[in-house]
Amino acid sequence: MENNTKLYVGNLSYEMTEKELKEFFENSIGEVVNVKIIFDESNKRSKGFGFIEMSNEDDAKKAIDKLNGKELMGRNIIVSSARPRMKRNY
């Protein structure tokens, strides 16, 4: 069964915290199950994107419709369905 509650969130401010991102989505849409901002291993700096998992599919769709292109910390964020993780060969 496909999980359509996971969202990609891009163009984030490098200062954004997972707590702030979670609060933004919860205050705008509804319950957030999981938040993960991706960091560069070498310098511990945010890569400017992350993933949000909403509690249900309707809220995930609402988040895409309502928040894609919305300004957050001075940047217009990108919100879309997360693609399945690709296996890396290295």
C-alpha positions in Angstrom: 0.0 0.0 0.0 1.3 3.4 -1.0 1.8 6.0 1.7 0.5 9.3 0.3 1.0 11.3 3.5 4.8 12.0 3.1 5.7 15.3 1.6 8.9 16.9 0.2 9.5 20.4 1.4 12.1 22.4 -0.5 13.7 25.9 -0.7 13.8 26.1 3.1 15.8 28.7 5.0 19.1 27.2 6.2 18.2 28.4 9.7 14.9 26.6 9.8 14.6 24.0 12.6 12.5 20.8 12.5 10.4 22.2 15.4 9.7 25.4 13.5 8.8 23.5 10.3 6.5 21.1 12.3 4.7 24.1 14.0 4.2 25.8 10.6 2.5 22.8 9.1 0.5 22.0 12.2 -0.7 25.6 12.5 -1.5 25.8 8.8 -3.0 22.3 8.1 -3.2 19.7 10.9 -1.3 17.0 12.7 2.2 16.2 11.7 3.5 12.7 12.4 7.2 13.2 11.4 9.6 15.9 10.3 13.1 15.5 8.9 15.3 18.3 7.6 18.3 16.9 5.6 21.7 18.1 6.8 25.1 17.9 5.0 27.2 15.3 6.9 30.5 17.2 6.4 29.5 20.7 7.7 26.3 19.9 9.6 24.5 22.6 7.6 20.9 22.2 6.3 20.7 21.3 2.7 17.5 23.5 2.4 15.0 20.7 2.1 13.3 18.1 4.2 10.3 15.8 4.6 7.0 16.1 6.5 4.6 13.2 7.1 1.0 14.3 7.7 -1.4 12.2 9.8 -3.7 11.5 6.8 -3.9 11.8 3.0 -6.4 14.7 3.0 -4.1 16.9 5.1 -1.2 16.0 2.8 -3.2 17.1 -0.2 -4.3 20.2 1.6 -0.7 21.0 2.5 0.4 20.8 -1.2 -2.5 23.0 -2.3 -2.3 25.6 0.4 1.5 25.8 1.2 3.3 25.2 -2.1 4.8 28.6 -3.0 4.0 30.1 0.4 6.6 32.3 2.0 8.3 30.9 5.1 11.3 32.7 6.7 11.7 34.9 3.6 11.7 32.0 1.1 8.9 30.6 -1.1 8.8 26.9 -0.2 8.1 24.0 -2.4 5.6 21.4 -1.2 5.0 18.2 -3.2 4.4 14.5 -2.7 7.6 12.8 -1.7 8.9 10.3 -4.2 9.9 6.8 -3.1 13.5 6.6 -1.9 15.9 5.4 -4.6 18.4 2.8 -3.7 21.9 4.2 -4.0 24.8 2.0 -5.3 28.0 3.1 -3.8 
